Amino acid sequence: MKVKLILPSLTEAKSAFWRPIKYSLFPPIGLATLAAFLDNDDEIELQDQHVEKLILDDTPDLVLIQVYITNAKRAYSIAKQYRDRGIFVALGGLHVTALPEEADIYADTIFIGPAEQTFPDFIKDFKAKRVKKRYISTNGRTIQNIPPVRRDLIKREKYLVPNSLVISRGCPHHCDFCYKDAFFQGGISFYTQRVDEILTEISRLKGKHLYFLDDHLLGNPKLASELFEGMRGMNRVFQGAATVKSILEGDLIEKAAEAGLRSLFVGFETFSADNLKQSNKSQNLKLDYEQAARRLHDLGIMINGSFVFGLDNDNSDVFRRTVDWGVKNAITTATYHILTPYPGTRLYDSMVYGGRIITNNWDLYDTRHVVYETKRLTSLELENGYWWSYKEFYKWNNVIKTSFSHDTFKHQMKHLFYTGGWKKFEEFWNVIINVGGLQKMLPLLELLLSEIEIDKTKK
């Protein structure tokens, strides 16, 4: 059987020849995970439109397409091209789960929720020619004892971070703007692999660098502690994501640093207690963001801070306050978002109920456009403030100021080159991508993520 797995590119990634570097970071691990359930004698091809031109005139027996909100139009167009030629198409992913009636129109079958449990049944049904229109994940969810990810299908040379892992599904928290509760509806919404499985997967990966793509790497403290203990001595450096709360509690972040954690994505989101309550992000209430930043800096862990603009209590000074806080606290990179009510979330439902959604053009649901009626800010103020914040935070004077806020010369240089390299050399990255040089940049990334000697007196 010939099987084609496709990840259509997101809206901003206009072609495989020009795109922001962030679209050449991670391979499509989700599709490679599903591919592991196929038979050894199946002929499988995995294509990622972010890094290559899609071949659409082939004749596979089965096409599987992963759908996000801002690649939905492309996904549906690709699906139609195959179905018009009589080729069976299955769709799955976040957007399909959120809007199954919409996806139904473009597919022979759809997957609702995480597909690890339903995909094996689908394959059996497909071969027996008794396929159902929908495969819905509810009970029995697990990612333990599943086949290893088909990394042989991934074109490693096309990614800066080919060693990406996902060791859990979901998150223990329930923020109103997050897709998680809708995607995992009807069953367990946070679950993990076993530590021995994770360590085995890590041992399969070449090089030093790893990136954990989990929503919350520290979400299961017991597992994370055992994992970091197992990783000590493996000579790895890694990046991941966690909450402010998990950084401040206990000594788990110290164990992560000892195991090789060098950079962390942190969801600060907003400084307003009212906004946090509105978003049901109670885990951040009454927490000291500055203390969390200091703790990470003292451990030599770089910070990618995430911030959301456009919550109902935001006014015109939110952009300056947020940028100033990031500069003052020397975060390494900042990721700003315009509040985006994704279909399937409680935020979207509440805005529909309140008549506040102004467009269902999914291409605009990219956290860079305003798609709802705002409160204290106009749409123009919000979008202009969003772009101003990026420009202001990444001005050279602020990059230099934040870099030299650190105590040691090595930390200062790491910050300067990491931040400057990420945001100031977009054209350079495009050249590197197009000449196939991304893998030659990996040693430089590993160098920037090397250990900084910790001042023990600050612990």
Backbone hydrogen bonds, N-H to C=O, Kabsch-Sander energy under -0.5 kcal/mol:
donor,donor_aa,acceptor,acceptor_aa,energy
3,V,1,M,-0.5
3,V,43,E,-3.1
4,K,62,L,-2.8
5,L,45,E,-3.0
6,I,64,L,-2.9
7,L,47,Q,-2.3
11,T,70,T,-0.8
13,A,10,L,-0.9
14,K,12,E,-1.7
15,S,18,W,-1.4
23,Y,20,P,-2.1
24,S,21,I,-2.3
25,L,22,K,-0.9
29,I,27,P,-2.0
32,A,28,P,-1.9
33,T,29,I,-2.0
34,L,30,G,-1.7
35,A,31,L,-2.2
36,A,32,A,-0.7
36,A,33,T,-0.7
37,F,34,L,-2.0
38,L,35,A,-1.5
42,D,39,D,-1.6
43,E,1,M,-2.6
44,I,42,D,-0.8
45,E,3,V,-2.2
47,Q,5,L,-2.9
49,Q,7,L,-2.4
49,Q,47,Q,-0.5
51,V,48,D,-1.7
52,E,48,D,-1.1
56,L,54,L,-0.7
61,D,2,K,-1.8
62,L,2,K,-1.6
63,V,88,F,-2.2
64,L,4,K,-3.1
65,I,90,A,-2.3
66,Q,6,I,-2.1
67,V,92,G,-3.0
68,Y,66,Q,-0.5
71,N,68,Y,-1.0
72,A,69,I,-0.8
75,A,71,N,-2.9
76,Y,72,A,-2.9
77,S,73,K,-2.1
78,I,74,R,-2.5
79,A,75,A,-2.5
80,K,76,Y,-2.3
81,Q,77,S,-1.9
82,Y,78,I,-1.8
83,R,79,A,-2.7
84,D,80,K,-2.6
85,R,82,Y,-1.3
86,G,83,R,-2.1
87,I,82,Y,-2.0
88,F,61,D,-0.8
90,A,63,V,-3.0
91,L,109,T,-1.9
92,G,65,I,-1.9
95,H,67,V,-1.6
96,V,67,V,-0.6
97,T,93,G,-2.1
98,A,94,L,-2.0
99,L,95,H,-2.5
103,A,99,L,-2.0
104,D,100,P,-2.5
105,I,101,E,-0.7
105,I,102,E,-0.7
106,Y,103,A,-1.6
107,A,104,D,-1.1
108,D,89,V,-2.6
109,T,89,V,-1.3
110,I,133,K,-1.9
111,F,91,L,-2.4
112,I,135,Y,-2.8
113,G,111,F,-0.5
119,F,115,A,-2.8
122,F,118,T,-2.3
123,I,119,F,-2.5
124,K,120,P,-1.9
125,D,121,D,-2.6
126,F,122,F,-3.1
127,K,123,I,-2.3
128,A,124,K,-1.6
129,K,125,D,-0.5
129,K,126,F,-0.9
130,R,125,D,-2.7
135,Y,110,I,-2.3
136,I,134,R,-0.5
137,S,112,I,-2.6
137,S,135,Y,-0.5
138,T,139,N,-0.5
146,I,143,I,-0.5
150,R,32,A,-1.9
151,R,149,V,-2.3
153,L,150,R,-1.6
154,I,151,R,-1.1
156,R,154,I,-1.6
158,K,155,K,-2.2
159,Y,156,R,-1.9
160,L,24,S,-2.6
161,V,25,L,-2.1
164,S,162,P,-1.9
165,L,211,Y,-2.6
169,R,191,Y,-2.7
171,C,189,S,-1.0
176,D,279,S,-3.2
178,C,175,C,-1.4
182,A,179,Y,-0.6
183,F,179,Y,-2.2
184,F,180,K,-2.2
185,Q,182,A,-1.0
187,G,184,F,-1.3
191,Y,169,R,-1.6
193,Q,167,I,-2.4
198,I,194,R,-2.0
199,L,195,V,-2.7
200,T,196,D,-1.8
201,E,197,E,-2.2
202,I,198,I,-2.5
203,S,199,L,-2.0
204,R,200,T,-0.8
204,R,201,E,-0.8
205,L,202,I,-1.6
210,L,237,V,-2.0
211,Y,163,N,-2.2
212,F,239,Q,-2.9
213,L,165,L,-3.3
213,L,211,Y,-0.7
217,L,241,A,-2.9
219,G,216,H,-1.8
224,A,220,N,-2.8
225,S,221,P,-2.6
226,E,222,K,-2.1
227,L,223,L,-2.7
228,F,224,A,-2.8
229,E,225,S,-1.9
230,G,226,E,-2.1
231,M,227,L,-1.7
232,R,228,F,-1.0
234,M,231,M,-2.4
237,V,208,K,-1.6
238,F,260,G,-2.4
239,Q,210,L,-1.4
240,G,263,S,-1.4
242,A,265,F,-2.4
247,I,243,T,-1.2
248,L,244,V,-1.7
249,E,245,K,-1.6
252,L,249,E,-0.7
255,K,251,D,-1.8
256,A,252,L,-2.1
257,A,253,I,-2.1
258,E,254,E,-2.3
259,A,255,K,-1.5
260,G,256,A,-0.8
260,G,257,A,-0.8
261,L,256,A,-2.6
262,R,238,F,-2.6
263,S,238,F,-0.9
264,L,302,M,-2.6
265,F,240,G,-2.9
266,V,264,L,-0.6
266,V,304,N,-2.5
267,G,242,A,-0.9
268,F,266,V,-1.6
268,F,306,S,-0.6
269,E,306,S,-3.6
270,T,268,F,-2.6
273,A,271,F,-0.5
276,L,272,S,-2.1
277,K,273,A,-2.2
278,Q,274,D,-2.4
279,S,275,N,-2.0
280,N,277,K,-1.1
281,K,276,L,-2.5
282,S,280,N,-0.8
284,N,281,K,-1.7
285,L,282,S,-1.2
287,L,284,N,-1.6
289,Y,287,L,-1.0
292,A,288,D,-1.8
293,A,289,Y,-2.3
294,R,290,E,-2.5
295,R,291,Q,-2.4
296,L,292,A,-2.0
297,H,293,A,-2.5
298,D,294,R,-2.8
299,L,295,R,-0.9
299,L,296,L,-0.6
300,G,297,H,-1.8
301,I,296,L,-2.8
302,M,262,R,-2.9
302,M,300,G,-0.6
304,N,264,L,-2.8
305,G,303,I,-0.7
305,G,333,T,-2.3
306,S,266,V,-2.7
307,F,335,T,-2.5
308,V,269,E,-2.9
309,F,337,H,-3.3
314,D,311,L,-2.4
318,V,315,N,-2.0
321,R,317,D,-2.3
322,T,318,V,-2.0
323,V,319,F,-2.4
324,D,320,R,-2.7
325,W,321,R,-2.0
326,G,322,T,-2.0
327,V,323,V,-2.3
328,K,324,D,-3.0
329,N,325,W,-2.3
330,A,327,V,-1.3
331,I,326,G,-2.1
332,T,303,I,-0.9
333,T,303,I,-2.3
335,T,305,G,-3.3
336,Y,334,A,-0.6
337,H,307,F,-1.8
338,I,367,T,-2.4
339,L,309,F,-3.3
339,L,337,H,-0.5
342,Y,340,T,-1.4
345,T,342,Y,-2.0
347,L,176,D,-2.0
348,Y,342,Y,-0.5
349,D,345,T,-2.2
350,S,346,R,-2.4
351,M,347,L,-2.0
352,V,348,Y,-2.6
353,Y,349,D,-2.5
354,G,350,S,-1.8
355,G,352,V,-1.4
356,R,351,M,-3.2
357,I,351,M,-0.7
358,I,371,V,-2.1
359,T,371,V,-0.9
362,W,360,N,-1.2
364,L,361,N,-2.3
365,Y,362,W,-1.6
366,D,364,L,-1.5
369,H,364,L,-0.5
371,V,369,H,-0.6
373,E,356,R,-2.6
382,L,378,T,-2.3
383,E,379,S,-2.5
384,N,380,L,-2.7
385,G,381,E,-2.4
386,Y,382,L,-2.1
387,W,383,E,-2.0
388,W,384,N,-2.4
389,S,385,G,-2.2
390,Y,386,Y,-1.6
391,K,387,W,-2.2
392,E,388,W,-3.0
393,F,389,S,-2.8
394,Y,390,Y,-2.0
395,K,392,E,-1.5
398,N,395,K,-0.5
399,V,395,K,-2.6
400,I,396,W,-2.8
401,K,397,N,-2.0
402,T,398,N,-2.8
403,S,399,V,-1.9
404,F,400,I,-2.3
405,S,402,T,-1.1
406,H,403,S,-1.2
412,Q,408,T,-2.2
413,M,409,F,-2.5
414,K,410,K,-2.5
415,H,411,H,-2.4
416,L,412,Q,-2.4
417,F,413,M,-2.6
418,Y,414,K,-2.4
419,T,415,H,-2.7
420,G,416,L,-2.3
421,G,417,F,-2.0
422,W,418,Y,-1.7
423,K,419,T,-1.9
424,K,420,G,-2.3
429,W,425,F,-2.1
430,N,426,E,-1.8
431,V,427,E,-1.9
432,I,428,F,-2.4
433,I,429,W,-2.7
434,N,430,N,-2.4
435,V,431,V,-1.7
436,G,433,I,-1.3
437,G,432,I,-3.1
439,Q,157,E,-0.5
440,K,437,G,-0.7
441,M,437,G,-0.6
441,M,438,L,-1.6
442,L,438,L,-0.6
442,L,439,Q,-0.6
445,L,441,M,-1.9
446,E,442,L,-2.6
447,L,443,P,-2.0
448,L,444,L,-2.3
449,L,445,L,-1.3
450,S,447,L,-1.6
456,K,454,I,-1.0
458,K,455,D,-2.1
459,K,456,K,-1.1
